[in-house]
Amino acid sequence: MYDKIIAAVLSGDTEAAATEAKLLTDNGVDPLQVIDQGLIVAMGEVGRLFKENEIFVPEVMMSAHTVTMVIDQLKPMLKEERASLGTVIIGTVKGDLHDIGKNLVALLLANNGFKVIDLGNDVTPEKFISEAKAHNCDIIALSALLTTTMINMEATIKAFVDAGSRDQVKIIIGGAPVTADYAASINADGYAEDAASAVDICKQLMS
Amino acid sequence: MIIGELINSSRKAMRPLIEAWDAAAIAEVAKLQAAAGANYIDINCGSFTTDEPKRLAWLTDAVRGSVELPLCLDSPNVEALKAALPLVGDKQAMINSITAEQERFSAILPLVTEYKTKVVALCMSDEGIPVGVEGRINVADKLIADLTTAGVVLDDIYIDPLVQPLATTNEGARPLLDAVITIKAKYPQVHCVCGLSNISFGLPKRKLINRVFVVQAALAGIDSFILDPTDKQLMGALYAGEALLGNDPFCGRYLAQYRKGLYDE
């Protein structure tokens, strides 16, 4: 039943996906099912294909755009708020203004069923802590592109420890200079090598 | 100008060599790049966050002992630059890099003027990384004005307009190229430099994109590249491109490098 909408998402065809979504809901399909069985399943497939180098960043972005547009279309019809897989707060750490990779991770997480709060770039440890409290979030995702700002990942994690809230969140890190060894050395809960693995790791942490 | 990028601790093959203080292996990589046609050797050990100054100084010594080329010290860490600069020798070194971020600008500027280095100036300010043409030009204007006020000569300034991945923009490299054209028209003596590999991030057959981009970048006015000089097809595209643009009188370099076998078609 969802083959067509999944194919439309995979080819980044927003118009076809929107038409198919309307057709399904007109025929009485629960919009929540369209999202979960159609859009989210499609994004899972997008993530898999991306990881296996079958598709590339621009295609991922097109598919993600399609999903975002169709979810917006379906939202007013939802009877209740969709249950999310968890709340992720994401941001590039203090001193670092790079956001391309971080944006991609945020996009994939959001389109895979997580509630994502994107704090942007140059985010201080204090900001991460206060936002984590305010949103009762499950996962903090830290990004850095520079070796000079990577150290602020450690500082952010330490700030959570000092604030006494380290065990209330899982913290994952990623970015060009970051390695699994570094993640382990600063006591992060996970390291994501690329945007698709970030989704997998968040799913694991929530299960 | 070709700045060889291979000695960088972010590269998987290099990290263990730097980790193990393997000066002989570093010397080999420097020699390889010199033989491949590099004019400067970039050294970067930024992923060693705890002892970068010590390691950058050590890398400086290791490279200087092996090749005649000047060094491009690739670090925003003032302490690391301070440790390495006294060791660079007689040839004019390059600092990679300064930005228009206030704190970083005022921390690094004194080193540029004290050691009379060339300097890579990234188009990046406290407001972030500019997008579009105007944003880049505005930051370049400010960098050039502030550097020259401090006594840095135009010929020593290398503006880096910051390459963004083709995969994540809808406008391609067009805004960057347009910004370079304007900057070069305004300040003919200022150089423009860029790292190549970022352009192809997230796409297949990256070397092809790098190779086409080097030609387009040269056409816009970028005259210095941070790249892998051992990539013979890339170097061929660069030399042929420069000759076609009239930047290589009598095809002198194209032919000289041909005889040395330094590029492939």
Interface residues (C-beta under 8 A of the other chain):
Chain A: N53 F56 V57 P58 M61 L97 H98 I100 N103 L104 N121 D122 L146 T147 T148 M150 I151 A176 P177
Chain B: S10 G46 S47 T49 E52 P76 N77 M124 G128 I129 Q164 P165 A167 T168 F201 G202 L203 P204
